[in-house]
Amino acid sequence: MEIKILSPEHFYELRDLLDGVFSRSYGRETRFIDLFPRLFSAPNPYVTSSHLGAFIDGRLVGTAAMYPLDYVVGKVPIRLIANGNVAVHEDFRNCGVMTQLLHAVNDACDACGDLGYLHGNPVRYGRVGYHGCGIQYTLTFLPFTASDAAAAAYDFAPMLPEERVFLQKLSETKCDYIRRTSADDFHAALRSAKREAVTVYDRGGRTAGYLSFGKDNAFVEEFAFTEPAETEIFRSLAHRLGCPVRVRLSGYDEATRNRCRDHAEVSSSEPALFRIIRQEKLKEAAESLALSPDVLYAPYLT
């Protein structure tokens, strides 16, 4: 078996492998062109160069991704490696393909990253160093009652192209954020995995921020606002959708949690699986926000 970084000519073979493996795993048709159109709509050298492939007799039989992200906590830059897209063709299961791929991913991440993460089975990935750890929250907001409906003072509309630069800059005022390469990349990231990217407007029609959320499950995955009005905005969204809204919250965002704790149900959320490469960077990041350096505050990453 040969393990190597994929080349551009492997793009369609990679996409077909991912579609097939994840469709069988989920029990329904799964198309990466629909889930991540900015990455998988057309041959993309960034995508292929971010995947390791396992080859047997020249055939791509397994893959794993490692997307480096510039993540900022307070003023501290952290090189975060988003691992995932772990897939092995069913004809080559139980042959050690996944284990060898992930060891190769770990070696590559050790050379350039501070923290690796992925989503998946904690038993399976725990064998190669990934564990569910760190503080993370879910906030649940209820709609306004009929008598309080007038309090739903915020409106929501699809994000317009001319708003993206301002909203991207707004995203970088948060206590932790991913530094994205352009306003278009920012917008595309908010819309990945079939999420909605919407602008929030106050009663006077002024831009109050943005949300990225799943319309089917009313889960807010990312947000930033011009004012600390989270409770009013999230309850307005719940009112518009006619159902409770759940908000994923980074463990670093203690300020938002404290503002919302009397107005929402706050619960601990199961974080992604993390592999800590440079603990000192995480300590430095926590201290920059006056948080305990002895606690892991798990980000929530879209």
C-alpha positions in Angstrom: 0.0 0.0 0.0 1.2 3.5 -0.9 0.1 6.6 1.0 0.6 10.0 -0.7 -0.9 13.4 -1.1 -3.5 13.4 -3.9 -2.8 15.1 -7.2 -5.4 17.2 -9.2 -6.1 14.2 -11.5 -7.4 12.3 -8.5 -10.3 14.7 -7.9 -13.2 12.7 -9.4 -11.9 9.5 -8.0 -11.7 11.1 -4.6 -15.3 12.5 -4.8 -16.7 9.2 -6.0 -15.0 7.4 -3.1 -16.3 9.8 -0.5 -19.9 9.8 -2.0 -19.9 6.0 -2.0 -18.5 5.4 1.5 -20.6 8.1 3.2 -23.8 7.1 1.4 -23.4 3.5 2.7 -22.5 4.8 6.2 -25.5 7.1 6.5 -27.9 4.8 4.7 -28.9 7.5 2.3 -27.5 9.2 -0.8 -24.7 11.6 0.2 -23.1 13.8 -2.4 -20.2 16.0 -1.5 -21.0 18.3 -4.4 -24.2 19.2 -2.5 -22.7 19.3 1.0 -19.6 21.3 0.2 -20.2 23.0 -3.2 -17.3 25.5 -2.9 -14.9 22.6 -2.6 -16.3 19.7 -4.6 -18.2 21.3 -7.5 -15.3 21.2 -9.9 -11.7 20.0 -9.8 -10.0 21.9 -7.0 -6.2 21.6 -6.4 -6.7 22.8 -2.8 -9.0 19.9 -2.1 -6.8 17.2 -3.6 -3.7 18.6 -2.0 -5.5 18.5 1.4 -6.2 14.8 1.2 -3.9 11.8 1.7 -4.8 8.8 -0.4 -4.1 5.1 0.2 -3.4 3.3 -3.1 -3.3 -0.5 -3.7 -2.2 -1.5 -7.2 -2.7 2.1 -8.4 -6.3 2.2 -7.1 -7.5 4.8 -4.6 -9.0 2.7 -1.7 -8.9 5.1 1.2 -8.5 8.8 2.0 -8.3 11.2 4.9 -8.3 15.0 4.8 -6.3 17.6 6.7 -7.4 21.2 6.1 -5.2 23.7 7.9 -7.1 26.7 9.4 -5.9 29.9 10.9 -7.8 30.1 14.1 -7.5 33.1 16.4 -8.3 33.1 20.2 -8.1 36.5 21.7 -5.0 37.7 20.0 -3.3 34.3 19.8 -3.0 32.6 16.4 -3.5 28.8 16.5 -2.8 26.5 13.6 -5.8 24.2 13.6 -5.9 21.2 11.4 -9.4 20.1 10.4 -9.2 16.4 9.8 -12.0 14.3 8.4 -13.4 12.8 5.2 -12.0 9.5 6.5 -13.2 6.9 4.0 -12.1 3.4 3.1 -13.7 1.4 0.3 -15.8 -1.5 1.6 -13.6 -4.0 -0.3 -10.6 -3.0 1.7 -12.0 -2.7 5.3 -10.2 -4.4 8.2 -6.9 -4.3 6.4 -5.4 -1.5 8.4 -5.9 1.2 5.7 -7.6 3.7 8.0 -5.0 3.3 10.8 -2.1 3.8 8.4 -3.8 6.8 6.9 -4.4 8.5 10.2 -0.9 7.9 11.5 0.3 9.6 8.3 -2.1 12.4 8.9 -0.8 12.8 12.5 2.8 13.0 11.3 1.9 15.7 8.8 -0.1 17.6 11.4 2.7 17.4 13.9 5.0 19.2 11.5 2.7 22.2 10.9 -0.2 22.4 13.5 -1.0 23.1 17.1 -4.3 21.3 17.4 -6.1 18.6 15.2 -9.7 17.8 15.3 -12.3 15.6 13.6 -15.8 14.4 14.1 -16.6 10.7 14.4 -16.6 7.6 16.5 -14.5 8.2 19.7 -13.6 4.6 20.1 -12.3 4.3 16.6 -10.4 7.5 16.5 -9.3 7.3 20.1 -6.9 4.6 19.0 -4.9 7.2 17.1 -5.0 10.0 19.6 -8.3 11.8 19.1 -10.5 12.3 22.2 -13.7 14.2 23.0 -12.5 16.9 25.4 -12.9 20.5 26.3 -15.8 22.7 27.4 -18.4 23.6 24.8 -22.1 24.6 25.2 -25.5 24.4 23.5 -28.0 27.2 24.2 -31.7 26.6 23.6 -34.0 29.6 23.1 -37.8 29.4 23.0 -40.0 31.5 20.7 -41.8 34.5 22.2 -45.3 33.7 23.4 -48.3 35.2 21.5 -48.6 38.0 24.1 -44.9 38.8 23.7 -44.7 38.5 19.9 -44.1 42.3 19.5 -40.7 41.7 21.2 -39.5 39.8 18.1 -37.8 42.9 16.9 -35.2 41.4 14.5 -35.6 40.3 10.9 -33.6 37.9 8.8 -32.8 37.8 5.1 -30.4 36.0 2.8 -26.9 37.6 3.0 -26.4 39.9 0.1 -23.0 40.1 -1.8 -22.5 43.7 -0.8 -22.8 42.9 2.9 -20.1 40.1 3.0 -17.0 42.3 3.5 -18.6 44.1 6.5 -19.9 40.8 8.0 -16.6 39.0 7.5 -14.8 41.9 9.4 -17.6 41.6 12.1 -16.8 37.9 12.5 -13.2 38.8 13.4 -14.4 40.8 16.4 -15.4 37.6 18.2 -13.3 36.2 21.0 -12.4 33.3 18.7 -12.8 33.0 15.0 -11.5 31.4 11.8 -9.5 33.8 9.6 -10.9 33.3 6.1 -9.2 34.2 2.9 -11.9 36.4 1.4 -15.5 37.7 1.8 -16.7 35.1 -0.8 -14.9 32.3 1.1 -16.5 33.5 4.3 -20.0 33.4 2.8 -19.4 29.9 1.2 -18.2 28.5 4.5 -21.4 29.8 6.3 -23.4 27.9 3.6 -21.6 24.6 3.8 -23.5 21.5 4.8 -26.7 23.0 3.4 -26.8 25.7 6.0 -28.4 29.1 5.5 -26.4 32.3 5.7 -28.6 35.2 6.7 -28.1 38.9 7.7 -29.8 40.1 10.8 -31.6 43.5 10.8 -32.9 45.5 13.7 -36.3 47.2 13.9 -34.9 50.2 12.1 -33.6 48.2 9.2 -29.9 48.5 10.3 -27.5 45.5 9.9 -27.2 43.8 13.3 -25.0 40.9 12.4 -25.3 37.5 10.7 -26.3 33.8 11.4 -25.4 30.5 9.8 -28.0 27.9 10.7 -29.6 24.7 9.5 -33.1 25.5 8.5 -34.2 21.8 8.9 -33.0 21.6 12.5 -32.9 25.2 13.7 -29.3 24.9 14.8 -27.2 28.0 14.7 -23.7 27.1 13.9 -22.0 30.5 13.7 -23.0 34.1 14.5 -21.7 37.5 15.2 -23.6 40.6 16.2 -22.8 44.4 16.3 -24.4 44.6 19.8 -24.6 42.1 22.7 -28.3 41.3 21.9 -28.0 37.5 21.6 -31.1 36.7 23.6 -33.4 39.0 21.6 -32.0 37.9 18.3 -32.1 34.2 18.9 -35.6 34.4 20.3 -36.7 36.5 17.3 -35.3 33.7 15.1 -37.2 31.1 17.1 -40.4 33.2 16.7 -39.8 33.5 12.9 -39.2 29.7 12.6 -42.0 28.7 15.0 -39.8 26.4 17.0 -37.0 26.4 19.6 -33.6 27.4 18.3 -30.4 25.8 19.5 -27.1 27.6 19.4 -23.6 26.0 19.4 -21.3 28.0 21.5 -17.5 27.9 21.7 -16.1 27.1 25.2 -14.1 30.3 24.9 -17.2 32.5 24.6 -17.9 32.8 28.3 -19.2 36.4 27.9 -22.1 35.3 25.6 -22.9 32.3 27.9 -23.1 34.6 30.9 -25.4 37.1 29.1 -27.7 34.3 28.0 -27.8 31.9 30.9 -30.9 33.4 32.5 -32.8 33.4 29.2 -31.9 30.1 27.6 -31.4 26.5 28.6 -27.6 26.0 28.8 -26.2 22.5 28.5 -22.8 21.1 27.9 -22.3 20.1 24.3 -20.3 17.1 23.1 -17.3 18.6 21.4 -15.4 17.3 18.4 -12.5 14.9 18.9 -9.3 16.7 19.5 -5.6 15.8 19.3 -3.5 18.3 21.2 -0.2 18.9 19.5 1.1 22.0 21.3 -0.6 22.4 24.7 1.3 25.7 25.4 -0.6 27.5 22.6 -3.9 26.6 24.1 -2.7 27.8 27.5 -1.6 31.1 26.0 -4.9 31.5 24.2 -7.0 30.9 27.4 -4.9 33.4 29.3 -5.4 36.0 26.6 -9.1 35.9 27.5 -8.5 35.8 31.2 -9.6 32.1 31.3 -7.9 29.3 33.2 -4.9 28.0 31.4 -5.5 24.6 32.9 -8.8 24.0 31.2 -9.4 23.1 27.5 -12.0 25.4 26.0 -13.2 23.5 22.9 -14.0 25.8 19.9 -17.1 25.1 17.8 -16.0 25.2 14.2 -18.2 25.4 11.2 
